[in-house]
Amino acid sequence: MTRRTKLYGGVGLGLVLVALVFKLLVLRPPVPVTVPPPVVHRVAPSPVASHVAVGRPAKPTRRAPAPPAVDPTLPAPLRLALRHHPVVVAVLYAPGVPGDDAALASARSGAAAAHAGFAALNVHDEKIAEVIATRLPGTSDPSVLVVRRPGDIRFLANGYLDGAAIAQAAHTVR
């Protein structure tokens, strides 16, 4: 064995040991939490309330509106933005890459000008990168998407766009 092979083997063994220690000390399974069953209190109707209610039609109960339908295969930041806004401007970016910060700021200002939602999709996140690679092969960062609920991509531009162009694209998609 050469000295270089011994060195690489020692470094590799050290990394494996560090990973095992990290797994044992930091990555512990969550402790199961036991929740007691909910307590249900029943209140007997008062005779006054039943007397007043006689002769009057019962008021219909209001239900909370159902959340809007959003495509569950979209990345989490985009799904969240689509729950709150019918049209969302999303930007693909990679932190630390020159020009991506400017594209991110431009997309944010364009979304605000169009009164649309905004979602930043970091392509260094594996889950986001997988979804983008599957749905939009050939896209690069920075890219700007205008997405309409439930998840239809209505506009896609690779590269930098200024805020006014992004706002116009979002207005057109509405």
KENU-233893 format. One line per 4 residues: number of its first residue (from 1); their letters; for each residue z, x negated, y of C-alpha. Coordinates in pm, 1 decimal. Layout:
<atoms>
NUM = A = Z/X/Y  ...
</atoms>
This chain:
<atoms>
1 = MTRR = 0.0/0.0/0.0  -84.1/-121.9/341.8  159.2/-120.8/628.4  -39.9/152.3/803.7
5 = TKLY = -21.9/380.8/496.2  355.0/330.4/473.6  388.2/412.6/842.9  181.8/732.8/813.2
9 = GGVG = 373.0/835.0/502.5  707.7/778.7/675.4  598.6/977.4/983.1  468.5/1259.8/764.4
13 = LGLV = 790.4/1270.2/562.0  991.2/1272.3/884.1  789.4/1565.5/1018.6  842.7/1760.2/697.1
17 = LVAL = 1217.7/1698.6/718.8  1225.6/1809.6/1083.7  1036.7/2125.9/991.8  1280.8/2204.3/709.0
21 = VFKL = 1583.3/2150.1/934.6  1421.1/2370.3/1200.3  1359.9/2643.3/944.7  1715.3/2631.6/814.7
25 = LVLR = 1887.1/2622.0/1154.2  1662.1/2822.6/1384.2  1447.1/3055.6/1177.2  1707.1/3272.2/1008.3
29 = PPVP = 1629.7/3618.2/874.5  1757.8/3897.7/1095.3  2093.2/4044.4/1003.2  2054.9/4408.8/895.3
33 = VTVP = 2224.8/4647.2/1133.4  2382.1/4960.5/996.3  2370.8/5254.4/1229.9  2607.5/5545.4/1174.8
37 = PPVV = 2443.2/5886.3/1143.5  2409.1/6073.1/1472.8  2678.9/6322.2/1561.4  2545.9/6669.8/1633.7
41 = HRVA = 2751.7/6896.7/1857.0  2678.1/7265.1/1850.3  2784.6/7483.4/2135.8  2843.0/7851.5/2080.6
45 = PSPV = 2657.1/8068.0/2331.8  2880.5/8213.8/2599.2  2891.7/8592.7/2637.8  2807.0/8561.4/3009.1
49 = ASHV = 2489.2/8368.3/2942.1  2368.6/8619.9/2686.0  2446.1/8907.0/2924.4  2242.6/8749.2/3204.9
53 = AVGR = 1953.6/8663.0/2976.6  1907.2/9023.4/2861.2  1596.4/9174.7/3014.5  1453.4/8845.3/3136.6
57 = PAKP = 1177.9/8669.2/2948.4  1275.0/8334.0/2807.2  1140.1/8033.5/2991.0  902.2/7828.0/2782.9
61 = TRRA = 1036.2/7484.6/2703.9  841.0/7191.9/2841.7  740.0/6918.1/2610.1  679.9/6566.6/2719.0
65 = PAPP = 308.3/6494.0/2740.2  166.4/6308.7/2445.3  94.2/5943.2/2514.5  -275.0/5873.4/2569.8
69 = AVDP = -478.1/5762.8/2270.9  -535.3/5387.4/2273.3  -722.9/5181.5/2013.4  -452.7/5011.7/1801.9
73 = TLPA = -675.0/4712.9/1719.7  -673.3/4588.8/2080.9  -447.8/4300.0/2188.3  -96.6/4411.0/2286.1
77 = PLRL = -121.5/4338.0/2663.8  -442.7/4541.5/2683.8  -296.7/4832.9/2483.1  5.7/4843.8/2712.9
81 = ALRH = -208.8/4846.9/3026.0  -432.4/5121.0/2883.0  -129.4/5341.7/2819.3  -59.2/5338.2/3192.9
85 = HPVV = -412.5/5327.1/3336.3  -738.7/5490.6/3223.5  -937.4/5181.7/3333.6  -811.9/4824.5/3293.3
89 = VAVL = -949.7/4491.8/3413.4  -875.3/4226.7/3149.2  -934.6/3856.8/3187.1  -959.0/3599.3/2907.5
93 = YAPG = -802.1/3273.7/3015.6  -651.0/2955.5/2879.6  -354.5/2812.2/3067.9  -410.1/2465.4/3206.0
97 = VPGD = -790.2/2486.0/3197.2  -946.2/2409.6/3537.7  -1090.6/2722.2/3697.4  -906.6/2970.3/3478.4
101 = DAAL = -624.4/3013.9/3730.7  -878.5/3109.4/3997.1  -1047.4/3355.7/3759.2  -708.6/3507.8/3678.1
105 = ASAR = -620.0/3552.5/4046.1  -964.2/3694.9/4123.2  -942.5/3947.4/3838.9  -593.0/4051.1/3946.3
109 = SGAA = -706.4/4110.2/4305.0  -1016.8/4300.3/4189.7  -804.3/4527.1/3969.2  -566.3/4596.0/4256.5
113 = AAHA = -856.2/4675.5/4492.5  -1000.5/4922.0/4238.1  -658.4/5075.4/4160.8  -710.7/4985.2/3797.2
117 = GFAA = -473.1/4834.0/3545.9  -467.6/4461.3/3476.8  -418.2/4262.7/3156.8  -421.2/3886.3/3115.9
121 = LNVH = -529.7/3777.4/2767.0  -422.6/3421.8/2685.5  -665.5/3285.7/2426.2  -407.6/3028.0/2313.0
125 = DEKI = -220.7/3319.4/2151.3  -358.9/3340.5/1795.3  -338.5/3720.0/1766.1  -530.3/3769.9/2090.1
129 = AEVI = -785.4/3502.7/1998.5  -850.9/3663.5/1658.1  -911.6/4007.1/1807.3  -1139.0/3868.3/2079.1
133 = ATRL = -1335.5/3656.8/1831.0  -1382.1/3960.9/1605.5  -1475.2/4212.5/1875.4  -1658.3/3985.2/2117.8
137 = PGTS = -1814.6/3689.5/1938.8  -1961.2/3433.9/2175.4  -1728.6/3502.5/2468.4  -1561.9/3213.9/2641.3
141 = DPSV = -1280.0/3170.6/2884.3  -1274.9/3272.3/3158.7  -1431.3/3611.8/3093.2  -1371.5/3941.7/3267.7
145 = LVVR = -1370.4/4274.0/3082.5  -1344.6/4623.6/3221.4  -1207.1/4848.6/2948.3  -1186.2/5225.8/2952.0
149 = RPGD = -939.7/5428.1/2749.5  -919.2/5448.6/2443.7  -1057.6/5092.7/2423.2  -1427.6/5101.6/2512.3
153 = IRFL = -1547.1/4778.6/2672.0  -1774.5/4895.7/2953.6  -1829.3/4566.4/3135.3  -1821.8/4203.1/3022.2
157 = ANGY = -1896.3/3894.1/3227.6  -1850.5/3539.5/3101.4  -1737.9/3298.3/3370.2  -1587.5/3340.4/3712.8
161 = LDGA = -1639.7/3657.4/3921.1  -1498.1/3719.4/4266.3  -1252.4/4002.7/4329.4  -1505.4/4225.5/4507.5
165 = AIAQ = -1748.7/4214.7/4214.5  -1468.5/4294.8/3970.7  -1349.3/4584.9/4187.8  -1706.1/4721.3/4201.0
169 = AAHT = -1739.3/4697.2/3822.8  -1408.5/4882.1/3776.3  -1516.4/5156.2/4021.8  -1846.3/5193.7/3835.2
173 = VR = -1671.0/5233.2/3500.2  -1448.1/5512.4/3629.8
</atoms>
